[in-house]
């Protein structure tokens, strides 16, 4: 039985892997940064599946084209055989999920024996780590070099209809032309066509037209293409060639880079992701081996089925098509692409997003809009508006308004919260709820490829307003994403999002963001969401403490005396407390001491603490006492902070200092010293085997302080700030009355075009330094950099010859705009018998300079370069007709035949640099150029009679 099981397991893996490779690799070539293949998630609702023997079962499909399985409605994992039968899955002795050999019956048709057997196996099984690794390994594909499909403008895409001899098309070309292009498409209850969808999502910026051709008939039956891992690629390759006589592929190179950004293939019949069976294709995006037709290269494609579901004759919906085309535009998947492989099955952006479960909203007829990150960052259909100053804001719905996406930065560079307002409008008619969606964007999203949301932490997910916890690992801690609980205020009426709310606005590092949203309200009539931002930032922000707030016991000195207790915070514990003041200290007191005082110390370490607050107070027994400080103390977050109390214990069974017993921050929340003049006397309670932390809490407020924030609003460069000759970091706090200077450093090729203070443009100021004097409130400064270009003109002033110019490896034309900071190389090519007479820069002769090349390093102004040629005397050059050079252009080898003996041949690039040289001692010579980059070169041939320079064009062979 062991051998049979293992064989079944391997067979299943081979079936699974061949099905997965197709869908995954496609995504790679539709331009996903980490080159992983991408596709569509499984249909999320129950489907009825007919087994080959005619029996029907109702199941749930799981996973995607890379890792997929299914479950019965009561949770048993099931796998499909090559013959098309679903069998129950079990774990073998190695932990692999394998076939059990027992076919699945519908729940109501199970016999007594089957029910008893099912009691012996667990539900919700998943593949082992080893199996997942094997499946995913197949999908590691080389990086696609061509650019993604442009996301703005009027663009065209080709869609090729492909049928097989056994599964012909039932829908016509006209049917698909309407589905993809008809404005206001409503056939079969549709919300719109693919054109309608992307016009609405892009706010009219992206007008897609799909040219539909076919259907064409493939060579093999559908099982050939659906049951092998390379089958779908072969079908796509056949589609490209079959459509070639009817298509000019150069019409579909939308950005003119010589590559078709992608083709779309619609294959006849059903898709495997909707229960079409193991011998059908799972919708995906991938690539074929590059093919050159009509002067352009074709490689990337996406595909989906003709019909929806797994029965009937209904034309597909636009959901899957829009999802796969989203990959062509450059978006990754935002669902959990490795199933349960990284700590569970996560929802990702769920039904709120076309690139996740929203593909299937209303059965795919009304797919959700793309999420705010995709719209603003990837497709750039709308701007992200950074807010970091107090005020009241209103978000319009993001279906109709492009300028209503707000960004709130955390204290972790690159990590932020992104806000949008979603309502049941247009293609958002079937999203799970209405209100403000707050996405938590991780700093590593851009580098995550197609694994954005495979595990914890989810790198781009909607914060669920109704969750009663911050996510800490398992999928359930992220809340019920696909419900009305997710938006704010939502069904749970969550009207705030702060560092202390649940869910909270803390960063993934656990740091406070200190930018609270309060009074969140939704106006259903106007379909708007309003909120106050940082409204109370100068009032209470938090309590600083280690204990849990519960009193579980007290400590005292048996013989009486004076002792001190404290909570200790190191600088790393206070990253969020810059600029805050301690306004009061709260203590729980057990028995009444003779006297008491609150204390605050600060210093670089325990050995160098300085007492900064000593304030006596009248204690009350058996309860909490809050002591307001006579003068709030401003915390220095760069030093250790200790705060607590000093008690005079009368002895005789008095226990004054209260503690909890649940928390245990040893060495921080439980410090005590009984010699109050000795720094070394501080010890943790655990010294005496006493657990718990002191019941001490510090109340924090903001005073007359300015929060200084600054950022680069556009372009490339850096910004720094200084006050009193000390560098100030963004987010730091300065007392009122201080002056601050902001320094902008543009990147090479950029200049300063605009400064703003608190959102207002500083007029007529583009200097490197911006000064703000006499601070009296929060200050937010931005600087915008813009690329600077200079005109480079050049010409031959006199004599026969040519003058060319290059920047990097690119040849430029006279009058081109070249970015500042570039190095420009000029190459003079005199005709035979001539030489350089002189060079001029901006009309001035470069005295004594007659080389064939001239360089302008770090371009910082408009320039005009000219060269003059003159007849050369005794040049040592030979008659060009006496030397033959062939072929020209060359791709592999260059051959030289001369009337005299050849000694040296050199290949010189257009910047005058020798890139290859070889010696010779005969009348014939050759040079390999197979590894050279394409371009114009000078072939310099040295013979016993002199030197000949010959221009040659190298075109590498593909």
N, C-alpha and C positions, 0 to 999 in steps of 0.2 A: 504493500500500500504506500510505503514511503516513496519508492521510486516513481510510482504512478503520480503521486501528488506533486513531486518535484518536476516531473515532465510537464504536467498540467500547468504548473507555475511558470515554467520557462516558456511554454506555448503562449500562455496569457500575456507574459511580458513582451514576447515578440509581436503579438497582435497589437497590444497596446502601444508599443513603441512605434511601430510603423504607422499607426493612426495618428500619433502625436506629432511625429517629426514634421509631417506636412504642415499642419496648422501652425506650428510654432515657428518654423523657419521662415515662413512667409513674413511674419511680423518683423523679423530681423531686417529683411530687405526693404521693408517699408519704413526704414529709418527710425529705428529706436536706438538710443545711444549705446546700450550695452550689447547690442547685436543679438538679443534674444528674440525668438519668434513670438508672435502675438496672435491672439485670436479672440473668440467670443466665448463668454461663459455659458454653461449649460442652461437650457430652459428651466426656469425656477419652479414651475408648477407641476402637479401630477400629470402624467401622460398615460394613455392606454397603449400597451405594447402587445402585439400578437406574436406568440411564439411560432416557430415553423410547423408545429403540430396542430395549429389552429386555436389553441387556448389563449386567453387574454389575461394579462396581469396589469395592474395599475402601479406605477413606480415613479420615483423621483430620480432624475438624472443629476449627477454630481460632477464637479470639476470643470475642466475645459479640454481643449484639444491635446494638451500635453499629458495631463494626468486625469483620467476619468473613470468613473465607476457608477454604480446606481444603488439605490436603497429601496426597500419595500416601504409602504406607508407606515409600518410599525417599526422601522429603523434597522432592519437587517441588511447588511451590506451584500450586494450581489454583483456578479461579473458575467459578461457575455462571452460565449464561446465563438469560435470561428464559424460554427454552423448556425449561429444566431439564437441559441438558447441561453436564457439567463439561469445561472446556478447560484445557490447560496455560497458565500465566501467564508472561509475559516482561516485561522492562523496555523501554519505548520510549526514544527519544532524549532525552526530558525526565526520565527516571528514574521515570516512573509505571508501576505494575504494571497490565498490560492483558492482554486475551485474545490468545492466539496464533493462534486460528483452528483449532487442532488438538485434536480431542477426546481425552479421557483413556481409555486402555486399562488394564485390570488388569495388574499386573506380569507375570504368567505368560502373558498374551495379546499382549504387544507384539511387533510384527514387526521385521525387521531395520532397515527404514528408520526406524521410530519410535525404536528404540534409538539409532541413529546421530544422529538429530536431537536427542535428549535429551542426548547428550554435549556439545552446543554451548550448552546453557543452564545457568545455575547453579541450585542448589537453595536452598530456604528463602528465596525472595524475599519482600519485604514492600512495602507501599504507600509511596509517597514522602511526605515531610513535607507536601507540598501536598495530597495526597489525604486524608491523615489529618485535616488541618485542615478540609478541606471536609466530611468526614463528621461530625466532632465539632461543627462549627459548627451543624449542624442540630439538635443536641441541647441547645442553650442555651435553656432554658425559664424562664419567670418563676417567682419564688419562691412556693411554696404557703404561704398564710397560716394555714391551720388546723392544729391540733395533731395529733401522731401518736397512734396507737392506744395506749391505756393498756397497760402491760406487767405489771400485777398485778391480782388480783381475778378475779371471775367475769365474763367478757366474752363478747359474742356478735358473730359475723361472718356476713354473708350471702354465700352462694356461689350464683351463677346459672349454670345449664348452658345453653350456647348452641350450637345446631346450625345448619347451613346446608342449603339444599335439596339440594345434591349430597353432603353429608357428614352423615348423621344420626348421632345417638348410638347406640352399641351397648351401652353400660352404662347402668344405671338410676339413678334418684335414690337408691334404697335402697343401691346399690353405693357411691355417693359419700358417703352419710350414714355408712356403716360406715367407709370409708377416713378420713374426717375426724373422726369422733366416737366410734367404738366403743373402749371401754377394753379393752386386751389384744388388739387387732386383729392377726391372724396370717395373713390370707388370702394365698395365693400366696407364702408364705415371708416375709411382712412382719414387721418387728420391732415395729411398733405403728402406731397411727393418728396423725394430726396432733395430736389432743388428748393422746395418750400422750407424744408428743415434747416438747411444750411444758410439760406437767406435770413431766416428768423434768428438763428443762433449768432450770426455774424453781424447783426444789425445792418444788413444790406451790403456789407463789405465784400462778401464772397458769393459770386454768382456762378454756380456750377452748371454746365451743360454736359450731359452724357450722351455720346453718340453710340447707339445700339446697333450691332451688326450680328448676323447669323439668324437662326441657329446653324451651326456646323456640326457634322457628325464625326465623332472620334473613331479611332481604329478598333478599340476594344469595348467590351461590356463594362458597365459601371463597377462591378466587383473588382476589375483589374485596377481601377484608379482609386477605389475606396478601401481596398484591403491591403495595399502595400504602402510602405512609408513614403516611397518616391512617386506613388501613382498620381497624386494631385499635381505635382510639379510637371509630370509628363503630360497630363491633360492640359495644363496651362501652356506648355511649350507647343503642343499641337494646335491649341487655339490661336496662338500668335501667328503661326505659319499658315493655318487655314484661312485666317482673316486677311492675310497680307495682300492678295489680289484686289481686295475691296477697300483697303485702308491705306492712307498715307500717314505712317506713324510719326513723321516729323510734325504733324499737326498737334501732337499730344506731348511735345516737349515744351512745357509751359514756361520754363525759365531760361530756355536757350542754352543749356549747358551740355547738350548733346545726348542727354538721357531722357527717356520717357519716365516721368516720375512714378508711374504705376498704371497697370491696366486692371480692369475689373472683369472677372469671369463669373458668369452665372451658369451653374451646371443643372441639368435636368433632374427633376425629381425632388427628393427630400434631403435634408441635412442631418448628419449624425447627431449634432448638438440638440436637435428637437426630437430625437427618438427614431430617426430614419433607419437605424440598423447598422451592424458592423461593417457592411460592405458599401456604405455610402461615405461621402466626404464630410468632414467636420469643417465648418466655415472658418476661414483663417486668412492670414496675410503671410506671404513668404517671398521667395524669389526663384527664378529659373536661371540656368547658366546664361550669361549675357548673349543676346542675339542682336546683330546689327542689320536693320532694315530701313530703307528710305533715308539713310544717312544718320540715323540715331540708334542708340543702344536701348534694348529692352531687357529688363531683368525682374523688377519688382511687380508683384501682383497681389490682389486680394480676391476672394471668391465667397460665394454663398449660393444657396439652392433656389431653384425655380419656385417651389411650393412651400407653404408653411405647414408646421406640424408634421405628423407622420401618417396621415390618412386624408382622403378627400382630394379635391382638385382646386384648392384656393391658392391664388398667387401669393408669393412671399410678401411680408411686410417690409417696411424700410428700416426697421430696427437693426437687424443684423447687417444690412448693407451699410447703413450709416456708421455702425460701430467699426466695421472693417475699413471703411473709407477714412474714419478717424485716425486709424493707424497710418494710412498713406499720408495724411496731413501731419503726422509726427507725434501723435498722442500715445502714451502707453496705456496699458490696462490699469484700472484703479480698483479691481477686485483682487482677491487672494489667489494669485496665479499658481501657487503650489498646493492648492487644496488644503488638507490638514497637515501638511508636511512640516510646518514651522510653528508648532505649538497650538494648532487648532485651525478651524476654518473661520477666517475673519470676513466681515461684511465689506470692508473697504468703504467706498462711497455709495455702495448699494443702489437702491432704486432712484436715487437723486441724480444719477449720472449716466450719460450715454455709454461711457467707457467702463461701466460696471453693470449692475443689475438693471439699470434704467433702460438698457437695450430692449428689455422685454415688457416694458410698461404697456398695458392695454394690448398684450399679445404681440408687441412689436409695432403696432399701428401708430402709437403715440409715444415714441421714445423720449426720455427725459433730455433736457438740454445738457450740453457739456458742462462740467463743473467750473467754478470760478477760476481755479488755477489754470485749467486748460485754456479758457477763453482769454485770460489776461497775460499769462506767461508763455504758453506754447504757441497758440494761434495769434496772440496779440491783437485780438478784436476789441479790446477795451483796456483802459489803464487801471493800475492799482493806485488808489489814492491813499497815501500814508497819513494817518491822523495820529497826533501825539500832543495836542494841546487841548485844554478843557473846552467843552462846548456841548451844544445839543445838535444832534445830527438826525437826518431822515434818509432812509434808504428807499428808493423807488424800486419797483420790481425789475429783476435783471433780465426778464424776457424782452421788455420794451425799451429799457434805458441802459445805454452802454456806460454811462458815467457814474455808476452807483456801486462800485466795488471798493470797499475800504480795507486798508491793511493796518494792523497794529503789530509793531515789532516787539519781540521779547528782548531780554538782555543777552540772548545767545545770537551772535551774528548769523543771519540767514534763516533763523527760525521766527515764524510770525503767525498771527491769526488773520485769516482772510474772510471778510464778511460779504454776504450777498443776500438779497431778499427774493425768495421764491414763492410764487403764487400759482394757482391753477389757471394759467393763461397759456394759450397756444399749445405747443408741444409739451409744456409742463402740466397739462391738464390732469395727468394721472400720477404725479409724484405723491409720496405718502402723506404730505401735510403742507401747511402754509406758514410762512414767517421768515425770520432771519436765520440763515445757515451760517455757522461759524466753523470754518475749516482750520484745523491745526496743521500747519505746513512745517515739516521737518527740514533742517538745513541740508539734508542729504538727498532730497527728492531729485534734483537734477542728475545726480550720479547713480540713481537706483535703477535706471533702465526700466525693464518690465517687471521689476520686483518691488514696486513702491509699497504695496500693502500685503506682503507675504507673511508677516508675523508682527510681533511686538518689538518696538513701537510701530504702530501704523504711521507711515510717513506723510500721508495726506488723506485725512479723514474728516467727516463732519462730527463736531462735538455734539453729543446727544444731550440736549437740555434737560431731559427727564432722567438722566442717569444720577444715581445717588452716590457715585464714587468717581474718582479720577482713574483712568485706565492704569492697571499695574501688571498686566500680563495676559490672562485668559481672554478669549473673545467676548465673553459676557460682560467684562468690566467696561467695555466701550458703549454699553447701553443698547437699546433697541433702535438701531439706525433706521430700519425700514418702517417706521411708524410716525404718527403725528407728534411723538415725544421729542423728536430731534430738533425741530426749529425752535427758536426763541420768539415769543414766550411759549408757543406751542400748547399742546394739550395739557401739560403740567403747569402752565402759567409761570414759567421761570422768567422772572423779570430782571435778573442781574447776572452778570458774568464777571467775577472778580477773583482776586487771589485767595479769598476765603470762602467763596461759594463752592457748591458741588453741583455740577463739575466746575473746576476752577480754571483760571487763566495762568496758572503756573507753567513755566517752561518744562521741557523734558528733563532738564537738570534739576528741577525742583525749585528754581529761583522764582521770586515774585516778579511779575511783569509790572505791577504798580500802575496799571492803566485800566481802572474799573469801568465797566459798562453797567449803568443802573437805569431804572425806570424804563425798561424795554417794553414798548407797547406796539400793538399791531392795529392799524386802521383798516378794517375789512373793506369798507366802501372805497377808499382810495388805493387799497392794496399797497400800503406803505408800512414801514416799521421805523419807529423813532426811538432814540435812546439818549441818555446823558452820558458824556464821556469825561472821566476824571473830575466829575462834579465835586466830589468830597475828598480830593486827594490831599488837601491840607488839614483834614480832620483826622480822626483815628484811622489808622491803616491796619494795625495788627497788634497782637500780643506776642511778646518775645519770651519764650520759656521752653524748658525741657520736660516739665511734668505734664500729666494728663488732666490736671484740674481736680482730681479726686483726693480726698484726705483719707488715708488708710492707717496712719499711725504717727507717733511723735517720738522725739528724742530729747534727752536732757542730760545734764551733768550730775552724777550722783552726789558729789560733794559740793556742788554749787560753783559759781565763778562766771567769768565773762568768756563768751565764745562767739564765733562768727560763722555764718553759713552763706553759700553763694552758688549761683549758676555761672558757669564759665563758657564764653563763646570765643572761638578763635576767628581770625580774619576770614577763613574759608567758610565759616558759619554765617557770615554777615554780608555776603555778596549783594543782598537786596536791601541793605539798611543804610546805604550811603545817604547822608543828609538828614537822617531821622533823629529825633530827640526823644529821650526818655522823659515822660511827663509825670509818671507816677509808678510806684512799685506796690504790688499787691502780694500779701502774705497770708497764709493760713496759720493761726496761732493755736496751740493746744492750751496748756496751763499758762496762767498769767506770769510773765517774768517781772522782775523788780524794775527793770527799765529796758527800753528798746530803741533802736535806731536803724534806718535804712542806709545802705552803703552802695557806692559805685566805685570801682577801680578800673583803671586802664593802664596798659603798658605793653611793651614788646613781648614780654613773657611773664610767667609767674614770679620769677626772681626780681623783676623790675617794675612791679605794679605800683601805681601811684593812686592814692585815694583822691577822688575828684568830687564825691558827694558824701556828706555825713549829715543826716537830718534825723533828729530824735522825734519820736511820736509816742502817743499814749496808746498802748495796746488794749485790745479787748480779747477775752478768752474764748476759746472754742469756736472760732469762726474766721472768716476772711476779713482782712483789714486792707484798705487801699490808702496809701500815703501819697498825697499830691506833693511833688517837689516844689520847694519855694522858687526855684529857677530851673526850668527844664534843661537837661543836659544833652548836648549835641554829641552823638556817637562818632568816634573816629573809627571807621571800619577797617583801617589798616593796622590797628592795635588789638590785642586781646581785650575783651570786655568782661568784667566780673561784676555782678550785682547781687545783693542779698540783704542780710540783716545782721545786727549785733545784738545779742541778748545777754542780760545779767540774770543768770539762773540762781534762784535762792537755794537750790538743792532740796534735799528731803523729799524725793519722789516727785519733783516737778518736771514735766516733759513739755517743753515750750515749742520746739521747732517741728512743724508737721511735714509729713512726706507722703508720697503715694508708694505703692508697691508693685505697680504694673510696669511702668517705664523703668528703664535702667540704662541711663547714659553715664556709665561709669567714667569718672574723671572729668565730667562736665556738669551734670545735674545734681551732684551729690558731694560737693566740696565743703569741708569744715576745718576750722583751726581753733585750737584752744590756747595757743600763745599768740595773741593778736598783734605782736610786734615782730614776729618772725615769718618771713616769706616762705621759708622752708617748711613751716608747720602745717601748710595746707595739705590735707589728705582726703581721699574719698571715703565715703561711709563703708565701702566694702572692706576697708582695713579691719573693721570690727564685725565683718560678716553681716552687715545690715544692708538690705536691698532698697531700691526705690530712689526717687529724686525728690528734692525739696519742693514744697508747694510755694514757689516764688514765680511771679510773673511781672514783666515790665511792659507798661503801656507806651506805645510809640505814636508820635504825632509829627507833623511837618510844621516848621515855624516860618519865619520871614526868610525863606530860602528860595533860590532860583534853581529849577531843574534845567540843566543845560543839555540839549540834544541837538545833534547835527548829523547830516547825511549827504551823500552824493545823489542828486535828483536825476541825473542823466549823464551819459558819456562816461569816459574813463579818466580816473584820477583819484586823488585822496584828499581828505580834509582833516586838519588838526586844529586844536584849540589850546590857548595858553592864557593863564591869568597869574599875575605876580611872578612871571618867569617859570611857572610850573605848568606842565602839560595837564590838560583836563580831558577826561574821557567822556564820550557821549553817554548821558545818563547820570553824570556826576552832579553834585549840588554845590552851589556857592551862596554865601550870604548876600543879602541885598546890599547894594552900594558898590559891589566889586565891578571892575572892568574886565572884559574878555576880548581876545583877538583870535579870529578864525583865519587859518592859513590854508589856502588851496594850492595843491600841487598837481597840475594837469599831467596826464600820461603823455608820452611822446606822440606828437601828431594831434594833440588836443589843446584847446584854449578855453578860457573862462568866458561864458556868454551871459550868465545871470546868477545873481545872489538873491535869496529871499530870506526875510525875517518874519516868522509867524505867518507864513503863507503870502506875504506881500512882497512884491518885487522891489528890490533896492534900485532906484532909478540911476542911470548913468554911472554905474559902478561895475567894472569888470577887472578890477585890480586883484592881485593875489591875496591881499589881506583885507578882511572886513572887521571893523572894531565896533563893539557894543559897550557903551559906557553906563555906569551907575545902574546896575541891575536892580530891577524892582518887581520882577515876576519871572515866570518860566520863559525860556527862550528856545525857539526852534529855528535853526538856520540850515538852509540848503544851498548847495552850489551846483550849477549845471555846466558840464563841459561839453564841448562840441568839436567835432573834427575840423581841422584847419587845412585848407588846400591852397596850393600855389600853382600858377600857370607855368608850365615848362615849355618853352618854344625853342626850336633849333632848326638850322638849315645850312646848306652848303652855300657859302658866300661866293666862291669863285673856283673854277677848275672842275675837271671831270672826277666824279666819285660820289659816294653816298655817305650819309651820316645817320646813324641809328642811335636810339637811346633805350635803356632798360632800367627797370626798378625791380630788384630781386631777379627773378627769372622771366619777368614779363616785359615784352617790348611795348613801348608807349609811342604815341603819335604826337607830332608838333601841336602845341596848344592844349595838351591834356592837363587836367587838374590833378596834381599829385599831392598826397598827404604830407603835411609838415613832418620833418624828422626823417624822411626817406633819404636813402642814398641813391643818386642818379648817376648812371654810368653811360658815357658817350663813346661810341666807336666810329672812327673815321676809316672809310674803306676807299682809298684812292684807286682809280683805274690803273692798269699796268702802265709803267713808264712815268707814273706820277707819284708825288709824295705830299705830306702835310707841309704847307707853307707857314700857317699860323692859326691859332685859336683866338676867339673872342668870347668874353663873358660880359654880357650886358653892354656890348659895344666897345669894350676896352680890350686891346690886344694883350694876350698873355705873353709877355716878352720872353723870347728864347724857348718857348715851349712848342715842340714840333712832334711830340709823340702821337701814335695812332689812337690813343685812348685818353680820355679826360674824365674826371670824377668830381661831382659836387656832393660832399658828405654833409648829412643833416640839413636838408633843404629847409630854409626858413624865410624865403622870399620868392617872388616871381623872378624867373631868370630867362634869359635868351642866350643860347650858345650857338656859335657859328664856327665853321671851319673853312679854310681856303686851301686849295690844292695847287701845286705847280708842277711843271715838267721836271722830272728828276734827271740829273746828270750823273753818269757812271753809277747807276743804281745797283749794278750787280744782278739785276733781274734778267730773266730769260724770255725768249719769245714764247707767248702762251701757246702758239700753234705747235710748238715742239714737244709739248707734254699733254697726254690724254689722261683725264680723270673720269672714271665711270664706276657704278651708275650715279646719277645725280638727278633726283634725290636718291639717297642711299638708306638702307635699313639694316643691313647685316655686315657687309664688307665694302670697303672702298679700294679700287684697284688703280694703280698709277703706272703708266708706260711713258718713258722719256727717251729722247735722242741722246742723252748723256747719262753718266752714272749718277744714281741717286744716293745721297749719304744720310739724310735725315728727313723725316716727315713729321710735322707737328699739326695737331688739331687745336685751334684757338677759338674760344667762345667770343660772343659779341662784346664782352667786357675786356677783351684783350688778354685773358688768362689762358695759359696752355693747359688743356685738360687731358691731352694724351700725346705721347711722343714715342717714336720708334726709329731705330737705326736701320740702314739699308746699305748695300754695297753692289747693287746691280742696276740695270736699266729698268727693272720692274720692281714694284713694291706693293704691299697691301696692308690695310689697317682694319681691324674689327671695330665696328661701331654699334654692335647689337645692344650694348647696355647704356648707350647714351640717351639723354633726354632730347625730345624733339626741339628743333630750332635751327637757326642759321649759324654756320661756323666758317672760319677761315682755315683752309688747308694750306699750310706753308711747306713748300717742297724745296729742299736744298739739293742742288746738283753741282757737278764740277764746273758748270758754266754760270752758275748764279742761283738766285732764289726766285721762286714764283709763288704768289699768293692767289689761291683759287677759292671762291665762295662755293659752299656746298650746303645742301639742305638735308638734314637727317630726320627720318621719320621711322621710329622704332617699329618693328614688326609685332603684331598682336599674337 
